[in-house]
């Protein structure tokens, strides 16, 4: 029996927000020691963003397999500076990593950015997430800033990546 197909779904659907928070909490607890501070920030930020999904400059995509969310990415084009987008909540569940799902989600989100002609797309991450960094750089993101920080509950080398507008 083969693996269940994966569909990329745009927009909100029941259970998506909770599952996105869960995937982030579990992954980053295991890989960076993040705890309650991080999980609360993800939950609050995602809840606030979900209330703005009706704005055409915002988008949420989830990868769904057998009714379960196994990946996500969002573009926040309303809550950031004019002409700029913020790539947020990009994650792929452990059992789905390495098969191209992250690339597909990222490409879907960046196509949205290009269609909306955002001058640049930014994302914050931290040093050590090498597979994600390779995906970002392959899509034109460039490291613009790195600094020690603890905004997510533990000190890490925070990184700002920026991608200039691609072809329309």
Backbone as JSON Lines, residues from 0, in Angstrom:
{"i":0,"aa":"X","n":[0.84,-1.18,0.0],"ca":[0.0,0.0,0.0],"c":[0.88,1.24,0.0]}
{"i":1,"aa":"X","n":[0.66,2.16,-0.93],"ca":[1.48,3.36,-1.06],"c":[1.1,4.42,-0.06]}
{"i":2,"aa":"X","n":[1.93,5.43,0.0],"ca":[1.67,6.55,0.9],"c":[0.44,7.32,0.43]}
{"i":3,"aa":"X","n":[-0.27,7.9,1.38],"ca":[-1.45,8.7,1.05],"c":[-1.01,9.92,0.25]}
{"i":4,"aa":"X","n":[-1.81,10.31,-0.73],"ca":[-1.46,11.52,-1.5],"c":[-1.48,12.75,-0.61]}
{"i":5,"aa":"X","n":[-0.73,13.75,-1.02],"ca":[-0.66,15.01,-0.28],"c":[-1.24,16.1,-1.16]}
{"i":6,"aa":"X","n":[-2.19,16.83,-0.61],"ca":[-2.79,17.97,-1.29],"c":[-2.34,19.25,-0.6]}
{"i":7,"aa":"X","n":[-2.06,20.28,-1.38],"ca":[-1.78,21.59,-0.8],"c":[-3.06,22.4,-0.86]}
{"i":8,"aa":"X","n":[-3.52,22.8,0.32],"ca":[-4.8,23.48,0.48],"c":[-4.54,24.93,0.85]}
{"i":9,"aa":"X","n":[-5.18,25.84,0.15],"ca":[-5.02,27.26,0.47],"c":[-6.13,27.71,1.41]}
{"i":10,"aa":"X","n":[-5.74,28.5,2.4],"ca":[-6.71,29.09,3.31],"c":[-6.94,28.26,4.56]}
{"i":11,"aa":"X","n":[-7.81,28.79,5.39],"ca":[-8.15,28.14,6.66],"c":[-9.01,26.9,6.43]}
{"i":12,"aa":"X","n":[-8.8,25.89,7.25],"ca":[-9.72,24.77,7.37],"c":[-9.63,24.27,8.81]}
{"i":13,"aa":"X","n":[-10.71,23.69,9.34],"ca":[-10.75,23.29,10.75],"c":[-9.57,22.39,11.13]}
{"i":14,"aa":"X","n":[-8.95,22.72,12.24],"ca":[-7.83,21.96,12.76],"c":[-6.47,22.41,12.26]}
{"i":15,"aa":"X","n":[-6.44,23.21,11.21],"ca":[-5.16,23.61,10.62],"c":[-4.31,24.41,11.6]}
{"i":16,"aa":"X","n":[-4.9,25.39,12.26],"ca":[-4.11,26.26,13.14],"c":[-3.5,25.47,14.29]}
{"i":17,"aa":"X","n":[-4.31,24.63,14.93],"ca":[-3.79,23.83,16.04],"c":[-2.67,22.91,15.61]}
{"i":18,"aa":"X","n":[-2.81,22.32,14.45],"ca":[-1.79,21.39,13.96],"c":[-0.5,22.13,13.59]}
{"i":19,"aa":"X","n":[-0.61,23.33,13.03],"ca":[0.58,24.13,12.72],"c":[1.33,24.46,14.0]}
{"i":20,"aa":"X","n":[0.6,24.86,15.03],"ca":[1.23,25.16,16.32],"c":[1.89,23.9,16.87]}
{"i":21,"aa":"X","n":[1.19,22.78,16.82],"ca":[1.73,21.52,17.34],"c":[3.03,21.13,16.63]}
{"i":22,"aa":"X","n":[3.04,21.19,15.3],"ca":[4.26,20.82,14.56],"c":[5.42,21.71,14.96]}
{"i":23,"aa":"X","n":[5.18,23.02,15.08],"ca":[6.25,23.93,15.49],"c":[6.73,23.62,16.9]}
{"i":24,"aa":"X","n":[5.8,23.44,17.83],"ca":[6.18,23.2,19.23],"c":[7.02,21.93,19.36]}
{"i":25,"aa":"X","n":[6.6,20.86,18.72],"ca":[7.33,19.6,18.84],"c":[8.69,19.64,18.16]}
{"i":26,"aa":"X","n":[8.75,20.19,16.95],"ca":[10.03,20.25,16.24],"c":[11.03,21.12,16.98]}
{"i":27,"aa":"X","n":[10.63,22.32,17.36],"ca":[11.58,23.26,17.94],"c":[11.92,22.93,19.39]}
{"i":28,"aa":"X","n":[11.07,22.21,20.1],"ca":[11.45,21.72,21.43],"c":[12.58,20.7,21.28]}
{"i":29,"aa":"X","n":[12.45,19.81,20.31],"ca":[13.46,18.78,20.1],"c":[14.76,19.32,19.53]}
{"i":30,"aa":"X","n":[14.67,20.32,18.65],"ca":[15.86,20.79,17.92],"c":[16.51,22.04,18.49]}
{"i":31,"aa":"X","n":[15.79,22.79,19.31],"ca":[16.37,24.03,19.83],"c":[16.09,24.25,21.31]}
{"i":32,"aa":"X","n":[15.37,23.34,21.93],"ca":[15.05,23.5,23.34],"c":[14.0,24.56,23.62]}
{"i":33,"aa":"X","n":[13.28,24.98,22.59],"ca":[12.23,25.99,22.8],"c":[11.08,25.34,23.56]}
{"i":34,"aa":"X","n":[10.39,26.15,24.36],"ca":[9.3,25.64,25.18],"c":[8.06,26.5,25.1]}
{"i":35,"aa":"X","n":[7.5,26.76,26.26],"ca":[6.22,27.46,26.37],"c":[6.25,28.84,25.74]}
{"i":36,"aa":"X","n":[7.33,29.58,25.89],"ca":[7.41,30.92,25.31],"c":[7.24,30.84,23.79]}
{"i":37,"aa":"X","n":[7.97,29.95,23.17],"ca":[7.89,29.8,21.71],"c":[6.51,29.33,21.27]}
{"i":38,"aa":"X","n":[6.0,28.28,21.91],"ca":[4.7,27.75,21.51],"c":[3.61,28.81,21.65]}
{"i":39,"aa":"X","n":[3.67,29.59,22.73],"ca":[2.69,30.66,22.93],"c":[2.81,31.73,21.85]}
{"i":40,"aa":"X","n":[4.04,32.08,21.48],"ca":[4.23,33.08,20.43],"c":[3.68,32.59,19.1]}
{"i":41,"aa":"X","n":[3.94,31.33,18.77],"ca":[3.42,30.77,17.53],"c":[1.89,30.78,17.56]}
{"i":42,"aa":"X","n":[1.31,30.32,18.65],"ca":[-0.15,30.25,18.75],"c":[-0.79,31.63,18.66]}
{"i":43,"aa":"X","n":[-0.26,32.59,19.4],"ca":[-0.83,33.94,19.38],"c":[-0.65,34.61,18.03]}
{"i":44,"aa":"X","n":[0.54,34.5,17.47],"ca":[0.8,35.11,16.17],"c":[-0.05,34.51,15.07]}
{"i":45,"aa":"X","n":[-0.18,33.19,15.08],"ca":[-0.97,32.51,14.06],"c":[-2.46,32.84,14.21]}
{"i":46,"aa":"X","n":[-2.94,32.92,15.45],"ca":[-4.34,33.28,15.68],"c":[-4.63,34.69,15.18]}
{"i":47,"aa":"X","n":[-3.72,35.61,15.46],"ca":[-3.9,36.99,15.0],"c":[-3.9,37.04,13.47]}
{"i":48,"aa":"X","n":[-2.96,36.33,12.87],"ca":[-2.87,36.28,11.42],"c":[-4.12,35.68,10.79]}
{"i":49,"aa":"X","n":[-4.64,34.63,11.38],"ca":[-5.83,33.96,10.83],"c":[-7.01,34.93,10.73]}
{"i":50,"aa":"X","n":[-7.08,35.88,11.64],"ca":[-8.13,36.88,11.58],"c":[-7.97,37.83,10.41]}
{"i":51,"aa":"X","n":[-6.8,37.83,9.77],"ca":[-6.54,38.7,8.62],"c":[-6.46,37.95,7.3]}
{"i":52,"aa":"X","n":[-6.86,36.68,7.3],"ca":[-6.78,35.89,6.07],"c":[-7.71,36.37,4.98]}
{"i":53,"aa":"X","n":[-8.71,37.17,5.33],"ca":[-9.6,37.72,4.32],"c":[-8.94,38.78,3.45]}
{"i":54,"aa":"X","n":[-7.8,39.3,3.88],"ca":[-7.07,40.29,3.09],"c":[-6.33,39.57,1.96]}
{"i":55,"aa":"X","n":[-6.48,40.05,0.75],"ca":[-5.89,39.39,-0.42],"c":[-4.37,39.33,-0.37]}
{"i":56,"aa":"X","n":[-3.73,40.15,0.48],"ca":[-2.26,40.15,0.57],"c":[-1.73,39.09,1.53]}
{"i":57,"aa":"X","n":[-2.62,38.35,2.16],"ca":[-2.23,37.31,3.1],"c":[-2.61,35.94,2.55]}
{"i":58,"aa":"X","n":[-1.77,34.96,2.78],"ca":[-2.08,33.61,2.31],"c":[-1.55,32.55,3.26]}
{"i":59,"aa":"X","n":[-2.28,31.46,3.35],"ca":[-1.9,30.31,4.17],"c":[-2.08,29.06,3.32]}
{"i":60,"aa":"X","n":[-1.06,28.21,3.31],"ca":[-1.12,26.95,2.59],"c":[-0.75,25.83,3.55]}
{"i":61,"aa":"X","n":[-1.54,24.77,3.52],"ca":[-1.22,23.59,4.33],"c":[-1.15,22.38,3.4]}
{"i":62,"aa":"X","n":[-0.24,21.49,3.73],"ca":[-0.14,20.21,3.04],"c":[-0.94,19.22,3.88]}
{"i":63,"aa":"X","n":[-1.88,18.53,3.23],"ca":[-2.78,17.63,3.95],"c":[-2.67,16.23,3.35]}
{"i":64,"aa":"X","n":[-2.45,15.26,4.23],"ca":[-2.37,13.86,3.83],"c":[-3.28,13.05,4.74]}
{"i":65,"aa":"X","n":[-4.2,12.31,4.15],"ca":[-5.15,11.48,4.9],"c":[-5.86,12.31,5.97]}
{"i":66,"aa":"X","n":[-6.22,13.54,5.63],"ca":[-6.96,14.4,6.54],"c":[-6.13,15.08,7.61]}
{"i":67,"aa":"X","n":[-4.83,14.9,7.6],"ca":[-3.95,15.47,8.63],"c":[-3.0,16.48,7.99]}
{"i":68,"aa":"X","n":[-2.85,17.63,8.64],"ca":[-1.9,18.65,8.18],"c":[-0.49,18.14,8.44]}
{"i":69,"aa":"X","n":[0.33,18.11,7.37],"ca":[1.7,17.63,7.49],"c":[2.73,18.68,7.05]}
{"i":70,"aa":"X","n":[2.25,19.88,6.78],"ca":[3.16,20.97,6.41],"c":[2.39,22.26,6.29]}
{"i":71,"aa":"X","n":[3.12,23.37,6.4],"ca":[2.46,24.68,6.27],"c":[3.45,25.75,5.88]}
{"i":72,"aa":"X","n":[2.9,26.82,5.34],"ca":[3.64,28.05,5.07],"c":[2.61,29.16,4.97]}
{"i":73,"aa":"X","n":[3.01,30.36,5.36],"ca":[2.11,31.51,5.25],"c":[2.88,32.71,4.72]}
{"i":74,"aa":"X","n":[2.15,33.58,4.05],"ca":[2.68,34.87,3.63],"c":[1.82,35.94,4.27]}
{"i":75,"aa":"X","n":[2.48,36.77,5.06],"ca":[1.82,37.9,5.72],"c":[2.23,39.15,4.96]}
{"i":76,"aa":"X","n":[1.35,39.61,4.1],"ca":[1.62,40.8,3.31],"c":[0.92,42.03,3.82]}
{"i":77,"aa":"X","n":[0.16,41.89,4.88],"ca":[-0.59,43.0,5.45],"c":[0.05,43.5,6.74]}
{"i":78,"aa":"X","n":[0.62,42.61,7.51],"ca":[1.13,42.97,8.82],"c":[2.56,43.45,8.82]}
{"i":79,"aa":"X","n":[3.12,43.72,7.64],"ca":[4.52,44.1,7.51],"c":[4.57,45.43,6.78]}
{"i":80,"aa":"X","n":[5.72,45.94,6.51],"ca":[5.87,47.22,5.82],"c":[5.25,47.16,4.42]}
{"i":81,"aa":"X","n":[4.81,48.3,3.92],"ca":[4.21,48.36,2.59],"c":[5.17,47.78,1.55]}
{"i":82,"aa":"X","n":[4.62,46.96,0.68],"ca":[5.41,46.4,-0.4],"c":[6.29,45.24,0.0]}
{"i":83,"aa":"X","n":[6.19,44.82,1.26],"ca":[7.01,43.74,1.76],"c":[6.12,42.63,2.31]}
{"i":84,"aa":"X","n":[6.59,41.41,2.18],"ca":[5.88,40.25,2.71],"c":[6.76,39.55,3.72]}
{"i":85,"aa":"X","n":[6.12,38.86,4.63],"ca":[6.8,38.11,5.67],"c":[6.42,36.64,5.51]}
{"i":86,"aa":"X","n":[7.38,35.79,5.23],"ca":[7.14,34.36,5.15],"c":[7.19,33.81,6.57]}
{"i":87,"aa":"X","n":[6.12,33.1,6.95],"ca":[6.0,32.63,8.33],"c":[5.47,31.19,8.38]}
{"i":88,"aa":"X","n":[5.68,30.56,9.49],"ca":[5.11,29.24,9.83],"c":[5.37,28.18,8.77]}
{"i":89,"aa":"X","n":[6.6,28.19,8.27],"ca":[7.03,27.19,7.29],"c":[7.55,25.97,8.03]}
{"i":90,"aa":"X","n":[6.89,24.84,7.83],"ca":[7.32,23.61,8.49],"c":[6.77,22.41,7.74]}
{"i":91,"aa":"X","n":[7.52,21.33,7.78],"ca":[7.07,20.05,7.23],"c":[7.25,19.01,8.32]}
{"i":92,"aa":"X","n":[6.22,18.21,8.55],"ca":[6.25,17.17,9.57],"c":[7.38,16.18,9.29]}
{"i":93,"aa":"X","n":[7.96,15.64,10.36],"ca":[9.13,14.78,10.24],"c":[9.01,13.65,9.24]}
{"i":94,"aa":"X","n":[7.88,12.98,9.19],"ca":[7.7,11.86,8.29],"c":[7.61,12.24,6.83]}
{"i":95,"aa":"X","n":[7.48,13.53,6.55],"ca":[7.33,14.01,5.17],"c":[8.56,14.75,4.66]}
{"i":96,"aa":"X","n":[9.56,14.95,5.52],"ca":[10.74,15.71,5.1],"c":[11.58,14.94,4.09]}
{"i":97,"aa":"X","n":[12.21,15.68,3.19],"ca":[13.13,15.08,2.23],"c":[12.49,14.61,0.94]}
{"i":98,"aa":"X","n":[11.19,14.78,0.8],"ca":[10.51,14.31,-0.4],"c":[10.04,15.4,-1.34]}
{"i":99,"aa":"X","n":[10.44,16.64,-1.08],"ca":[10.06,17.74,-1.96],"c":[8.85,18.54,-1.52]}
{"i":100,"aa":"X","n":[8.23,18.15,-0.41],"ca":[7.05,18.87,0.05],"c":[7.4,20.29,0.5]}
{"i":101,"aa":"X","n":[8.49,20.45,1.21],"ca":[8.9,21.79,1.64],"c":[9.14,22.7,0.46]}
{"i":102,"aa":"X","n":[9.8,22.18,-0.56],"ca":[10.05,22.96,-1.77],"c":[8.74,23.36,-2.43]}
{"i":103,"aa":"X","n":[7.79,22.43,-2.51],"ca":[6.49,22.72,-3.14],"c":[5.73,23.8,-2.37]}
{"i":104,"aa":"X","n":[5.73,23.7,-1.04],"ca":[5.06,24.72,-0.22],"c":[5.72,26.09,-0.41]}
{"i":105,"aa":"X","n":[7.05,26.1,-0.36],"ca":[7.78,27.35,-0.49],"c":[7.54,27.97,-1.87]}
{"i":106,"aa":"X","n":[7.57,27.17,-2.91],"ca":[7.33,27.7,-4.26],"c":[5.92,28.26,-4.39]}
{"i":107,"aa":"X","n":[4.94,27.61,-3.78],"ca":[3.56,28.11,-3.82],"c":[3.48,29.47,-3.15]}
{"i":108,"aa":"X","n":[4.11,29.6,-1.99],"ca":[4.07,30.87,-1.26],"c":[4.8,31.97,-2.02]}
{"i":109,"aa":"X","n":[5.94,31.66,-2.62],"ca":[6.7,32.68,-3.34],"c":[6.03,33.07,-4.65]}
{"i":110,"aa":"X","n":[5.32,32.16,-5.29],"ca":[4.54,32.51,-6.47],"c":[3.47,33.53,-6.09]}
{"i":111,"aa":"X","n":[2.87,33.36,-4.93],"ca":[1.89,34.31,-4.4],"c":[2.54,35.68,-4.21]}
{"i":112,"aa":"X","n":[3.75,35.69,-3.65],"ca":[4.47,36.96,-3.45],"c":[4.74,37.64,-4.79]}
{"i":113,"aa":"X","n":[5.16,36.88,-5.77],"ca":[5.45,37.45,-7.09],"c":[4.18,37.95,-7.76]}
{"i":114,"aa":"X","n":[3.09,37.19,-7.65],"ca":[1.81,37.63,-8.23],"c":[1.33,38.94,-7.61]}
{"i":115,"aa":"X","n":[1.59,39.11,-6.31],"ca":[1.18,40.33,-5.61],"c":[2.25,41.42,-5.68]}
{"i":116,"aa":"X","n":[3.34,41.13,-6.38],"ca":[4.4,42.09,-6.64],"c":[4.98,42.73,-5.36]}
{"i":117,"aa":"X","n":[5.18,41.9,-4.35],"ca":[5.86,42.39,-3.15],"c":[7.31,42.68,-3.53]}
{"i":118,"aa":"X","n":[7.81,43.84,-3.16],"ca":[9.19,44.22,-3.5],"c":[10.19,43.24,-2.9]}
{"i":119,"aa":"X","n":[9.9,42.77,-1.69],"ca":[10.75,41.77,-1.08],"c":[9.96,40.93,-0.1]}
{"i":120,"aa":"X","n":[10.49,39.75,0.12],"ca":[9.92,38.82,1.09],"c":[11.0,38.55,2.12]}
{"i":121,"aa":"X","n":[10.61,38.63,3.39],"ca":[11.56,38.43,4.48],"c":[11.14,37.23,5.32]}
{"i":122,"aa":"X","n":[12.11,36.62,5.96],"ca":[11.81,35.58,6.94],"c":[12.88,35.6,8.01]}
{"i":123,"aa":"X","n":[12.45,35.29,9.22],"ca":[13.37,35.14,10.34],"c":[13.5,33.66,10.65]}
{"i":124,"aa":"X","n":[14.71,33.22,10.9],"ca":[14.99,31.85,11.29],"c":[16.2,31.89,12.22]}
{"i":125,"aa":"X","n":[16.86,30.77,12.4],"ca":[18.08,30.8,13.19],"c":[19.08,29.79,12.65]}
{"i":126,"aa":"X","n":[20.33,30.02,13.0],"ca":[21.43,29.19,12.52],"c":[21.24,27.73,12.93]}
{"i":127,"aa":"X","n":[21.57,26.84,12.0],"ca":[21.52,25.42,12.31],"c":[20.41,24.67,11.61]}
{"i":128,"aa":"X","n":[19.47,25.38,11.01],"ca":[18.38,24.73,10.27],"c":[18.82,24.63,8.8]}
{"i":129,"aa":"X","n":[19.8,23.78,8.57],"ca":[20.51,23.76,7.29],"c":[19.64,23.34,6.1]}
{"i":130,"aa":"X","n":[18.76,22.37,6.28],"ca":[17.91,21.94,5.16],"c":[16.99,23.08,4.73]}
{"i":131,"aa":"X","n":[16.41,23.77,5.7],"ca":[15.54,24.91,5.38],"c":[16.35,26.01,4.71]}
{"i":132,"aa":"X","n":[17.54,26.27,5.23],"ca":[18.37,27.32,4.63],"c":[18.67,27.01,3.17]}
{"i":133,"aa":"X","n":[18.97,25.76,2.86],"ca":[19.24,25.39,1.46],"c":[18.02,25.66,0.58]}
{"i":134,"aa":"X","n":[16.83,25.36,1.1],"ca":[15.6,25.65,0.34],"c":[15.45,27.15,0.13]}
{"i":135,"aa":"X","n":[15.67,27.93,1.17],"ca":[15.53,29.39,1.05],"c":[16.5,29.94,0.01]}
{"i":136,"aa":"X","n":[17.75,29.55,0.12],"ca":[18.76,30.07,-0.8],"c":[18.5,29.63,-2.24]}
{"i":137,"aa":"X","n":[18.0,28.43,-2.43],"ca":[17.67,27.95,-3.78],"c":[16.54,28.76,-4.4]}
{"i":138,"aa":"X","n":[15.73,29.41,-3.57],"ca":[14.62,30.23,-4.06],"c":[14.98,31.72,-4.08]}
{"i":139,"aa":"X","n":[16.25,32.05,-3.89],"ca":[16.7,33.43,-4.03],"c":[16.82,34.23,-2.75]}
{"i":140,"aa":"X","n":[16.62,33.61,-1.6],"ca":[16.81,34.33,-0.34],"c":[18.3,34.5,-0.06]}
{"i":141,"aa":"X","n":[18.64,35.64,0.53],"ca":[20.02,35.97,0.89],"c":[20.04,36.35,2.36]}
{"i":142,"aa":"X","n":[21.03,35.85,3.09],"ca":[21.2,36.21,4.49],"c":[21.59,37.68,4.59]}
{"i":143,"aa":"X","n":[20.8,38.48,5.29],"ca":[21.05,39.91,5.41],"c":[21.51,40.32,6.8]}
{"i":144,"aa":"X","n":[21.19,39.51,7.79],"ca":[21.51,39.9,9.16],"c":[21.59,38.65,10.02]}
{"i":145,"aa":"X","n":[22.54,38.65,10.96],"ca":[22.63,37.57,11.93],"c":[23.04,38.18,13.26]}
{"i":146,"aa":"X","n":[22.37,37.74,14.31],"ca":[22.66,38.3,15.64],"c":[22.19,37.32,16.7]}
{"i":147,"aa":"X","n":[22.83,37.37,17.85],"ca":[22.37,36.57,18.98],"c":[21.05,37.15,19.47]}
{"i":148,"aa":"X","n":[20.13,36.28,19.78],"ca":[18.84,36.73,20.29],"c":[18.12,35.61,20.99]}
{"i":149,"aa":"X","n":[17.14,35.98,21.78],"ca":[16.37,35.0,22.54],"c":[14.87,35.25,22.43]}
{"i":150,"aa":"X","n":[14.44,35.81,21.29],"ca":[13.02,36.14,21.15],"c":[12.12,34.91,21.21]}
{"i":151,"aa":"X","n":[12.67,33.72,20.98],"ca":[11.86,32.5,20.98],"c":[12.03,31.69,22.26]}
{"i":152,"aa":"X","n":[12.71,32.24,23.27],"ca":[12.79,31.58,24.56],"c":[14.14,30.99,24.91]}
{"i":153,"aa":"X","n":[15.01,30.76,23.97],"ca":[16.37,30.28,24.19],"c":[17.29,31.08,23.27]}
{"i":154,"aa":"X","n":[18.52,31.29,23.71],"ca":[19.42,32.08,22.87],"c":[19.89,31.26,21.67]}
{"i":155,"aa":"X","n":[19.77,31.88,20.5],"ca":[20.2,31.3,19.22],"c":[20.79,32.42,18.38]}
{"i":156,"aa":"X","n":[21.42,32.05,17.28],"ca":[21.88,33.03,16.3],"c":[20.74,33.26,15.32]}
{"i":157,"aa":"X","n":[19.98,34.32,15.55],"ca":[18.84,34.65,14.7],"c":[19.33,35.14,13.35]}
{"i":158,"aa":"X","n":[18.6,34.79,12.31],"ca":[18.99,35.16,10.95],"c":[17.81,35.76,10.21]}
{"i":159,"aa":"X","n":[18.08,36.84,9.5],"ca":[17.09,37.46,8.62],"c":[17.5,37.17,7.18]}
{"i":160,"aa":"X","n":[16.61,36.52,6.44],"ca":[16.81,36.26,5.02],"c":[15.84,37.12,4.23]}
{"i":161,"aa":"X","n":[16.31,37.63,3.09],"ca":[15.5,38.51,2.24],"c":[15.58,38.01,0.8]}
{"i":162,"aa":"X","n":[14.43,38.02,0.13],"ca":[14.34,37.68,-1.29],"c":[13.72,38.86,-2.01]}
{"i":163,"aa":"X","n":[14.39,39.36,-3.03],"ca":[13.84,40.44,-3.84],"c":[12.76,39.88,-4.76]}
{"i":164,"aa":"X","n":[11.89,40.74,-5.23],"ca":[10.78,40.31,-6.07],"c":[11.27,39.51,-7.27]}
{"i":165,"aa":"X","n":[10.59,38.41,-7.52],"ca":[10.89,37.58,-8.68],"c":[10.06,38.03,-9.87]}
{"i":166,"aa":"X","n":[10.12,37.28,-10.96],"ca":[9.33,37.65,-12.15],"c":[7.84,37.54,-11.87]}
{"i":167,"aa":"X","n":[7.07,38.42,-12.48],"ca":[5.61,38.42,-12.27],"c":[4.97,37.3,-13.04]}
